[in-house]
Amino acid sequence: MSNILEFPGREKQAYTYLTDQLSSLLRDKGADDVLIAHATELLTKVYGELKDESDFSFTVNLPSGLDIDDVQRLQEEIGTGVEALRQHHHSIVIRMAAQLLLTELALFQRSRD
């Protein structure tokens, strides 16, 4: 079986989608190019910070004497639990980042008026 490489990568595709959607939404609301450029810059900054915050790792020391089936089961359960927590955390952080971004855009626009 061959490996498939995606170009651009999923992160780049997601970021492009976000910036396109943000630009379209702002343009539909009457935003000018300056506000859209500022929004894209803020989105780039926030997106980069979110990516850095989601990279983490840890180790678990298991007691000796566990058979391989127990070790694999524990790995799967821990992995599943960590992934559920990561997704929950990510969803909260995305909502907070969106609120921050919209607030900063409103302040930027008011400072221009």
N, CA, C and O atoms as a GROMACS GRO file, in nm:
protein
  452
    1MET      N    1   0.085  -0.117   0.000
    1MET     CA    2   0.000   0.000   0.000
    1MET      C    3   0.090   0.124   0.000
    1MET      O    4   0.191   0.128   0.070
    2SER      N    5   0.053   0.221  -0.078
    2SER     CA    6   0.134   0.342  -0.088
    2SER      C    7   0.086   0.450   0.008
    2SER      O    8  -0.030   0.452   0.049
    3ASN      N    9   0.178   0.538   0.043
    3ASN     CA   10   0.144   0.653   0.127
    3ASN      C   11   0.100   0.768   0.037
    3ASN      O   12   0.154   0.788  -0.072
    4ILE      N   13   0.003   0.842   0.084
    4ILE     CA   14  -0.047   0.956   0.009
    4ILE      C   15  -0.007   1.084   0.081
    4ILE      O   16  -0.034   1.099   0.200
    5LEU      N   17   0.058   1.173   0.011
    5LEU     CA   18   0.096   1.302   0.066
    5LEU      C   19  -0.002   1.406   0.015
    5LEU      O   20  -0.029   1.414  -0.104
    6GLU      N   21  -0.053   1.486   0.106
    6GLU     CA   22  -0.148   1.591   0.068
    6GLU      C   23  -0.076   1.724   0.055
    6GLU      O   24   0.004   1.761   0.142
    7PHE      N   25  -0.103   1.794  -0.052
    7PHE     CA   26  -0.048   1.927  -0.073
    7PHE      C   27  -0.161   2.021  -0.108
    7PHE      O   28  -0.232   1.991  -0.204
    8PRO      N   29  -0.184   2.130  -0.042
    8PRO     CA   30  -0.121   2.161   0.086
    8PRO      C   31  -0.174   2.071   0.197
    8PRO      O   32  -0.276   2.005   0.181
    9GLY      N   33  -0.104   2.070   0.308
    9GLY     CA   34  -0.144   1.988   0.421
    9GLY      C   35  -0.278   2.030   0.479
    9GLY      O   36  -0.330   2.136   0.446
   10ARG      N   37  -0.332   1.946   0.565
   10ARG     CA   38  -0.465   1.974   0.623
   10ARG      C   39  -0.467   2.103   0.703
   10ARG      O   40  -0.564   2.178   0.698
   11GLU      N   41  -0.360   2.130   0.776
   11GLU     CA   42  -0.356   2.255   0.854
   11GLU      C   43  -0.362   2.375   0.762
   11GLU      O   44  -0.434   2.471   0.789
   12LYS      N   45  -0.286   2.370   0.655
   12LYS     CA   46  -0.285   2.480   0.559
   12LYS      C   47  -0.422   2.494   0.493
   12LYS      O   48  -0.471   2.606   0.474
   13GLN      N   49  -0.485   2.382   0.460
   13GLN     CA   50  -0.619   2.386   0.401
   13GLN      C   51  -0.718   2.447   0.500
   13GLN      O   52  -0.802   2.529   0.462
   14ALA      N   53  -0.709   2.406   0.626
   14ALA     CA   54  -0.800   2.459   0.728
   14ALA      C   55  -0.779   2.609   0.746
   14ALA      O   56  -0.875   2.685   0.756
   15TYR      N   57  -0.653   2.651   0.751
   15TYR     CA   58  -0.624   2.794   0.768
   15TYR      C   59  -0.675   2.874   0.648
   15TYR      O   60  -0.734   2.980   0.664
   16THR      N   61  -0.653   2.822   0.528
   16THR     CA   62  -0.700   2.890   0.407
   16THR      C   63  -0.852   2.901   0.409
   16THR      O   64  -0.908   3.005   0.373
   17TYR      N   65  -0.918   2.794   0.449
   17TYR     CA   66  -1.064   2.796   0.459
   17TYR      C   67  -1.110   2.903   0.559
   17TYR      O   68  -1.201   2.981   0.530
   18LEU      N   69  -1.045   2.907   0.677
   18LEU     CA   70  -1.081   3.007   0.779
   18LEU      C   71  -1.064   3.149   0.728
   18LEU      O   72  -1.152   3.233   0.744
   19THR      N   73  -0.949   3.176   0.666
   19THR     CA   74  -0.926   3.313   0.618
   19THR      C   75  -1.022   3.349   0.506
   19THR      O   76  -1.070   3.462   0.500
   20ASP      N   77  -1.051   3.254   0.416
   20ASP     CA   78  -1.147   3.281   0.309
   20ASP      C   79  -1.286   3.310   0.365
   20ASP      O   80  -1.354   3.403   0.322
   21GLN      N   81  -1.328   3.229   0.462
   21GLN     CA   82  -1.460   3.248   0.522
   21GLN      C   83  -1.467   3.380   0.598
   21GLN      O   84  -1.567   3.452   0.590
   22LEU      N   85  -1.362   3.412   0.673
   22LEU     CA   86  -1.358   3.538   0.747
   22LEU      C   87  -1.364   3.656   0.651
   22LEU      O   88  -1.440   3.751   0.672
   23SER      N   89  -1.283   3.651   0.546
   23SER     CA   90  -1.283   3.760   0.448
   23SER      C   91  -1.419   3.777   0.384
   23SER      O   92  -1.468   3.889   0.368
   24SER      N   93  -1.481   3.667   0.346
   24SER     CA   94  -1.613   3.672   0.284
   24SER      C   95  -1.717   3.728   0.379
   24SER      O   96  -1.798   3.813   0.341
   25LEU      N   97  -1.716   3.681   0.503
   25LEU     CA   98  -1.811   3.729   0.604
   25LEU      C   99  -1.794   3.879   0.627
   25LEU      O  100  -1.892   3.954   0.630
   26LEU      N  101  -1.670   3.923   0.644
   26LEU     CA  102  -1.645   4.065   0.669
   26LEU      C  103  -1.683   4.150   0.548
   26LEU      O  104  -1.741   4.258   0.563
   27ARG      N  105  -1.652   4.102   0.428
   27ARG     CA  106  -1.686   4.178   0.308
   27ARG      C  107  -1.838   4.191   0.295
   27ARG      O  108  -1.890   4.296   0.258
   28ASP      N  109  -1.910   4.080   0.326
   28ASP     CA  110  -2.057   4.084   0.323
   28ASP      C  111  -2.113   4.183   0.424
   28ASP      O  112  -2.221   4.239   0.403
   29LYS      N  113  -2.041   4.205   0.533
   29LYS     CA  114  -2.085   4.299   0.637
   29LYS      C  115  -2.040   4.442   0.608
   29LYS      O  116  -2.067   4.533   0.686
   30GLY      N  117  -1.971   4.462   0.493
   30GLY     CA  118  -1.931   4.595   0.454
   30GLY      C  119  -1.790   4.635   0.494
   30GLY      O  120  -1.754   4.752   0.486
   31ALA      N  121  -1.709   4.539   0.536
   31ALA     CA  122  -1.572   4.570   0.576
   31ALA      C  123  -1.487   4.607   0.455
   31ALA      O  124  -1.506   4.555   0.345
   32ASP      N  125  -1.393   4.698   0.478
   32ASP     CA  126  -1.302   4.736   0.372
   32ASP      C  127  -1.176   4.649   0.377
   32ASP      O  128  -1.161   4.564   0.465
   33ASP      N  129  -1.085   4.670   0.282
   33ASP     CA  130  -0.964   4.588   0.272
   33ASP      C  131  -0.873   4.603   0.394
   33ASP      O  132  -0.806   4.507   0.433
   34VAL      N  133  -0.871   4.721   0.454
   34VAL     CA  134  -0.786   4.743   0.572
   34VAL      C  135  -0.834   4.658   0.690
   34VAL      O  136  -0.754   4.594   0.758
   35LEU      N  137  -0.964   4.657   0.713
   35LEU     CA  138  -1.020   4.576   0.822
   35LEU      C  139  -1.000   4.427   0.794
   35LEU      O  140  -0.968   4.351   0.885
   36ILE      N  141  -1.020   4.386   0.671
   36ILE     CA  142  -1.002   4.245   0.637
   36ILE      C  143  -0.856   4.204   0.655
   36ILE      O  144  -0.828   4.095   0.705
   37ALA      N  145  -0.764   4.288   0.613
   37ALA     CA  146  -0.620   4.258   0.632
   37ALA      C  147  -0.586   4.249   0.780
   37ALA      O  148  -0.512   4.160   0.821
   38HIS      N  149  -0.641   4.339   0.860
   38HIS     CA  150  -0.617   4.336   1.005
   38HIS      C  151  -0.675   4.207   1.065
   38HIS      O  152  -0.611   4.144   1.150
   39ALA      N  153  -0.793   4.170   1.022
   39ALA     CA  154  -0.856   4.047   1.072
   39ALA      C  155  -0.772   3.924   1.035
   39ALA      O  156  -0.754   3.835   1.118
   40THR      N  157  -0.722   3.920   0.914
   40THR     CA  158  -0.640   3.807   0.870
   40THR      C  159  -0.511   3.801   0.950
   40THR      O  160  -0.465   3.693   0.987
   41GLU      N  161  -0.452   3.916   0.978
   41GLU     CA  162  -0.330   3.921   1.059
   41GLU      C  163  -0.358   3.868   1.200
   41GLU      O  164  -0.280   3.788   1.253
   42LEU      N  165  -0.468   3.912   1.260
   42LEU     CA  166  -0.506   3.863   1.393
   42LEU      C  167  -0.532   3.713   1.391
   42LEU      O  168  -0.491   3.641   1.482
   43LEU      N  169  -0.601   3.667   1.287
   43LEU     CA  170  -0.631   3.525   1.276
   43LEU      C  171  -0.502   3.443   1.265
   43LEU      O  172  -0.491   3.337   1.327
   44THR      N  173  -0.407   3.491   1.189
   44THR     CA  174  -0.278   3.423   1.176
   44THR      C  175  -0.210   3.412   1.311
   44THR      O  176  -0.156   3.306   1.346
   45LYS      N  177  -0.211   3.521   1.387
   45LYS     CA  178  -0.147   3.522   1.519
   45LYS      C  179  -0.218   3.424   1.613
   45LYS      O  180  -0.152   3.342   1.678
   46VAL      N  181  -0.350   3.432   1.620
   46VAL     CA  182  -0.426   3.346   1.711
   46VAL      C  183  -0.413   3.200   1.670
   46VAL      O  184  -0.396   3.113   1.755
   47TYR      N  185  -0.421   3.172   1.541
   47TYR     CA  186  -0.411   3.035   1.490
   47TYR      C  187  -0.275   2.975   1.526
   47TYR      O  188  -0.266   2.859   1.566
   48GLY      N  189  -0.169   3.055   1.511
   48GLY     CA  190  -0.035   3.008   1.547
   48GLY      C  191  -0.022   2.978   1.695
   48GLY      O  192   0.038   2.878   1.734
   49GLU      N  193  -0.080   3.064   1.778
   49GLU     CA  194  -0.074   3.042   1.923
   49GLU      C  195  -0.154   2.918   1.962
   49GLU      O  196  -0.112   2.843   2.050
   50LEU      N  197  -0.268   2.897   1.899
   50LEU     CA  198  -0.349   2.779   1.928
   50LEU      C  199  -0.275   2.652   1.891
   50LEU      O  200  -0.280   2.553   1.964
   51LYS      N  201  -0.207   2.653   1.778
   51LYS     CA  202  -0.132   2.536   1.734
   51LYS      C  203  -0.023   2.503   1.834
   51LYS      O  204  -0.003   2.387   1.869
   52ASP      N  205   0.048   2.606   1.881
   52ASP     CA  206   0.155   2.584   1.979
   52ASP      C  207   0.100   2.528   2.109
   52ASP      O  208   0.164   2.443   2.173
   53GLU      N  209  -0.018   2.574   2.150
   53GLU     CA  210  -0.075   2.530   2.276
   53GLU      C  211  -0.128   2.387   2.272
   53GLU      O  212  -0.140   2.323   2.377
   54SER      N  213  -0.159   2.336   2.153
   54SER     CA  214  -0.218   2.202   2.145
   54SER      C  215  -0.112   2.092   2.138
   54SER      O  216  -0.146   1.974   2.145
   55ASP      N  217   0.014   2.129   2.124
   55ASP     CA  218   0.121   2.030   2.120
   55ASP      C  219   0.169   2.002   2.261
   55ASP      O  220   0.229   2.088   2.325
   56PHE      N  221   0.143   1.881   2.310
   56PHE     CA  222   0.189   1.844   2.443
   56PHE      C  223   0.210   1.694   2.448
   56PHE      O  224   0.162   1.620   2.362
   57SER      N  225   0.281   1.649   2.548
   57SER     CA  226   0.301   1.505   2.567
   57SER      C  227   0.323   1.478   2.715
   57SER      O  228   0.351   1.568   2.793
   58PHE      N  229   0.311   1.352   2.752
   58PHE     CA  230   0.336   1.310   2.889
   58PHE      C  231   0.368   1.162   2.889
   58PHE      O  232   0.348   1.093   2.789
   59THR      N  233   0.417   1.113   3.001
   59THR     CA  234   0.447   0.972   3.014
   59THR      C  235   0.372   0.915   3.134
   59THR      O  236   0.339   0.986   3.229
   60VAL      N  237   0.346   0.787   3.128
   60VAL     CA  238   0.281   0.716   3.237
   60VAL      C  239   0.369   0.596   3.270
   60VAL      O  240   0.398   0.513   3.183
   61ASN      N  241   0.410   0.586   3.394
   61ASN     CA  242   0.488   0.470   3.438
   61ASN      C  243   0.392   0.363   3.489
   61ASN      O  244   0.324   0.382   3.590
   62LEU      N  245   0.387   0.252   3.419
   62LEU     CA  246   0.299   0.143   3.456
   62LEU      C  247   0.373   0.047   3.549
   62LEU      O  248   0.495   0.031   3.539
   63PRO      N  249   0.301  -0.016   3.638
   63PRO     CA  250   0.366  -0.112   3.728
   63PRO      C  251   0.419  -0.231   3.649
   63PRO      O  252   0.360  -0.271   3.548
   64SER      N  253   0.528  -0.286   3.694
   64SER     CA  254   0.583  -0.404   3.627
   64SER      C  255   0.491  -0.523   3.651
   64SER      O  256   0.413  -0.524   3.746
   65GLY      N  257   0.501  -0.621   3.565
   65GLY     CA  258   0.420  -0.740   3.581
   65GLY      C  259   0.292  -0.740   3.500
   65GLY      O  260   0.222  -0.841   3.497
   66LEU      N  261   0.260  -0.630   3.434
   66LEU     CA  262   0.140  -0.627   3.349
   66LEU      C  263   0.169  -0.702   3.220
   66LEU      O  264   0.276  -0.688   3.162
   67ASP      N  265   0.072  -0.780   3.175
   67ASP     CA  266   0.095  -0.849   3.047
   67ASP      C  267   0.068  -0.752   2.932
   67ASP      O  268   0.010  -0.646   2.951
   68ILE      N  269   0.112  -0.790   2.814
   68ILE     CA  270   0.108  -0.702   2.698
   68ILE      C  271  -0.035  -0.660   2.663
   68ILE      O  272  -0.056  -0.548   2.617
   69ASP      N  273  -0.132  -0.748   2.684
   69ASP     CA  274  -0.272  -0.713   2.656
   69ASP      C  275  -0.321  -0.601   2.747
   69ASP      O  276  -0.392  -0.510   2.703
   70ASP      N  277  -0.284  -0.608   2.876
   70ASP     CA  278  -0.322  -0.503   2.970
   70ASP      C  279  -0.256  -0.371   2.935
   70ASP      O  280  -0.318  -0.264   2.942
   71VAL      N  281  -0.130  -0.378   2.897
   71VAL     CA  282  -0.057  -0.256   2.859
   71VAL      C  283  -0.123  -0.193   2.737
   71VAL      O  284  -0.144  -0.072   2.735
   72GLN      N  285  -0.156  -0.272   2.636
   72GLN     CA  286  -0.220  -0.219   2.516
   72GLN      C  287  -0.357  -0.161   2.547
   72GLN      O  288  -0.394  -0.055   2.494
   73ARG      N  289  -0.433  -0.229   2.632
   73ARG     CA  290  -0.565  -0.179   2.670
   73ARG      C  291  -0.552  -0.045   2.742
   73ARG      O  292  -0.628   0.048   2.714
   74LEU      N  293  -0.457  -0.035   2.834
   74LEU     CA  294  -0.436   0.091   2.905
   74LEU      C  295  -0.392   0.202   2.810
   74LEU      O  296  -0.437   0.315   2.822
   75GLN      N  297  -0.304   0.169   2.716
   75GLN     CA  298  -0.261   0.269   2.618
   75GLN      C  299  -0.380   0.322   2.538
   75GLN      O  300  -0.394   0.442   2.517
   76GLU      N  301  -0.466   0.231   2.495
   76GLU     CA  302  -0.583   0.271   2.417
   76GLU      C  303  -0.678   0.356   2.501
   76GLU      O  304  -0.729   0.458   2.453
   77GLU      N  305  -0.703   0.316   2.624
   77GLU     CA  306  -0.795   0.391   2.711
   77GLU      C  307  -0.739   0.530   2.743
   77GLU      O  308  -0.811   0.629   2.740
   78ILE      N  309  -0.610   0.535   2.773
   78ILE     CA  310  -0.547   0.665   2.802
   78ILE      C  311  -0.550   0.752   2.677
   78ILE      O  312  -0.582   0.870   2.685
   79GLY      N  313  -0.516   0.694   2.562
   79GLY     CA  314  -0.518   0.769   2.436
   79GLY      C  315  -0.656   0.823   2.404
   79GLY      O  316  -0.670   0.938   2.362
   80THR      N  317  -0.757   0.740   2.422
   80THR     CA  318  -0.895   0.782   2.396
   80THR      C  319  -0.936   0.896   2.491
   80THR      O  320  -0.996   0.994   2.448
   81GLY      N  321  -0.902   0.882   2.618
   81GLY     CA  322  -0.936   0.985   2.715
   81GLY      C  323  -0.865   1.117   2.687
   81GLY      O  324  -0.926   1.224   2.695
   82VAL      N  325  -0.737   1.108   2.654
   82VAL     CA  326  -0.660   1.230   2.624
   82VAL      C  327  -0.715   1.297   2.499
   82VAL      O  328  -0.726   1.420   2.495
   83GLU      N  329  -0.749   1.220   2.397
   83GLU     CA  330  -0.804   1.278   2.275
   83GLU      C  331  -0.938   1.347   2.301
   83GLU      O  332  -0.964   1.453   2.246
   84ALA      N  333  -1.022   1.286   2.385
   84ALA     CA  334  -1.150   1.349   2.420
   84ALA      C  335  -1.126   1.482   2.492
   84ALA      O  336  -1.193   1.581   2.464
   85LEU      N  337  -1.031   1.484   2.584
   85LEU     CA  338  -0.998   1.608   2.655
   85LEU      C  339  -0.940   1.712   2.559
   85LEU      O  340  -0.973   1.830   2.569
   86ARG      N  341  -0.855   1.669   2.466
   86ARG     CA  342  -0.794   1.761   2.370
   86ARG      C  343  -0.903   1.824   2.282
   86ARG      O  344  -0.901   1.945   2.258
   87GLN      N  345  -0.995   1.743   2.235
   87GLN     CA  346  -1.102   1.796   2.151
   87GLN      C  347  -1.191   1.894   2.228
   87GLN      O  348  -1.229   1.999   2.175
   88HIS      N  349  -1.223   1.861   2.351
   88HIS     CA  350  -1.305   1.950   2.434
   88HIS      C  351  -1.232   2.082   2.458
   88HIS      O  352  -1.290   2.189   2.441
   89HIS      N  353  -1.106   2.073   2.497
   89HIS     CA  354  -1.024   2.192   2.522
   89HIS      C  355  -1.014   2.276   2.395
   89HIS      O  356  -1.027   2.398   2.399
   90HIS      N  357  -0.990   2.210   2.282
   90HIS     CA  358  -0.975   2.279   2.155
   90HIS      C  359  -1.103   2.355   2.118
   90HIS      O  360  -1.096   2.468   2.071
   91SER      N  361  -1.217   2.293   2.140
   91SER     CA  362  -1.343   2.358   2.106
   91SER      C  363  -1.367   2.482   2.193
   91SER      O  364  -1.415   2.584   2.143
   92ILE      N  365  -1.334   2.474   2.321
   92ILE     CA  366  -1.347   2.590   2.410
   92ILE      C  367  -1.252   2.702   2.367
   92ILE      O  368  -1.291   2.818   2.360
   93VAL      N  369  -1.128   2.666   2.339
   93VAL     CA  370  -1.028   2.766   2.301
   93VAL      C  371  -1.064   2.831   2.169
   93VAL      O  372  -1.045   2.952   2.152
   94ILE      N  373  -1.116   2.754   2.074
   94ILE     CA  374  -1.157   2.812   1.946
   94ILE      C  375  -1.268   2.915   1.966
   94ILE      O  376  -1.265   3.022   1.906
   95ARG      N  377  -1.367   2.882   2.050
   95ARG     CA  378  -1.476   2.978   2.077
   95ARG      C  379  -1.422   3.105   2.142
   95ARG      O  380  -1.460   3.216   2.105
   96MET      N  381  -1.332   3.088   2.239
   96MET     CA  382  -1.274   3.205   2.306
   96MET      C  383  -1.190   3.287   2.210
   96MET      O  384  -1.193   3.410   2.214
   97ALA      N  385  -1.116   3.221   2.123
   97ALA     CA  386  -1.034   3.292   2.025
   97ALA      C  387  -1.122   3.369   1.927
   97ALA      O  388  -1.090   3.482   1.890
   98ALA      N  389  -1.233   3.309   1.887
   98ALA     CA  390  -1.326   3.378   1.796
   98ALA      C  391  -1.384   3.502   1.863
   98ALA      O  392  -1.395   3.607   1.800
   99GLN      N  393  -1.420   3.491   1.990
   99GLN     CA  394  -1.474   3.607   2.063
   99GLN      C  395  -1.367   3.716   2.075
   99GLN      O  396  -1.397   3.834   2.058
  100LEU      N  397  -1.244   3.676   2.105
  100LEU     CA  398  -1.135   3.773   2.115
  100LEU      C  399  -1.111   3.840   1.981
  100LEU      O  400  -1.094   3.962   1.974
  101LEU      N  401  -1.110   3.762   1.876
  101LEU     CA  402  -1.087   3.817   1.743
  101LEU      C  403  -1.195   3.918   1.706
  101LEU      O  404  -1.164   4.026   1.656
  102LEU      N  405  -1.320   3.884   1.730
  102LEU     CA  406  -1.429   3.976   1.698
  102LEU      C  407  -1.422   4.103   1.783
  102LEU      O  408  -1.450   4.213   1.734
  103THR      N  409  -1.386   4.089   1.909
  103THR     CA  410  -1.371   4.206   1.997
  103THR      C  411  -1.259   4.296   1.949
  103THR      O  412  -1.274   4.418   1.943
  104GLU      N  413  -1.146   4.236   1.914
  104GLU     CA  414  -1.033   4.315   1.864
  104GLU      C  415  -1.067   4.384   1.733
  104GLU      O  416  -1.025   4.497   1.709
  105LEU      N  417  -1.143   4.317   1.648
  105LEU     CA  418  -1.184   4.380   1.522
  105LEU      C  419  -1.278   4.497   1.548
  105LEU      O  420  -1.266   4.601   1.482
  106ALA      N  421  -1.369   4.482   1.641
  106ALA     CA  422  -1.460   4.592   1.675
  106ALA      C  423  -1.381   4.711   1.729
  106ALA      O  424  -1.408   4.825   1.692
  107LEU      N  425  -1.285   4.685   1.816
  107LEU     CA  426  -1.203   4.794   1.870
  107LEU      C  427  -1.120   4.860   1.760
  107LEU      O  428  -1.107   4.982   1.755
  108PHE      N  429  -1.063   4.778   1.672
  108PHE     CA  430  -0.984   4.833   1.560
  108PHE      C  431  -1.072   4.923   1.474
  108PHE      O  432  -1.032   5.034   1.437
  109GLN      N  433  -1.191   4.876   1.443
  109GLN     CA  434  -1.281   4.954   1.357
  109GLN      C  435  -1.323   5.084   1.426
  109GLN      O  436  -1.328   5.189   1.362
  110ARG      N  437  -1.352   5.078   1.556
  110ARG     CA  438  -1.389   5.200   1.629
  110ARG      C  439  -1.274   5.301   1.632
  110ARG      O  440  -1.297   5.421   1.626
  111SER      N  441  -1.150   5.251   1.642
  111SER     CA  442  -1.035   5.342   1.646
  111SER      C  443  -1.015   5.411   1.511
  111SER      O  444  -0.953   5.517   1.503
  112ARG      N  445  -1.068   5.350   1.405
  112ARG     CA  446  -1.057   5.409   1.272
  112ARG      C  447  -1.166   5.510   1.243
  112ARG      O  448  -1.151   5.596   1.156
  113ASP      N  449  -1.278   5.501   1.316
  113ASP     CA  450  -1.392   5.591   1.290
  113ASP      C  451  -1.367   5.731   1.343
  113ASP      O  452  -1.453   5.818   1.330
   0.00000   0.00000   0.00000
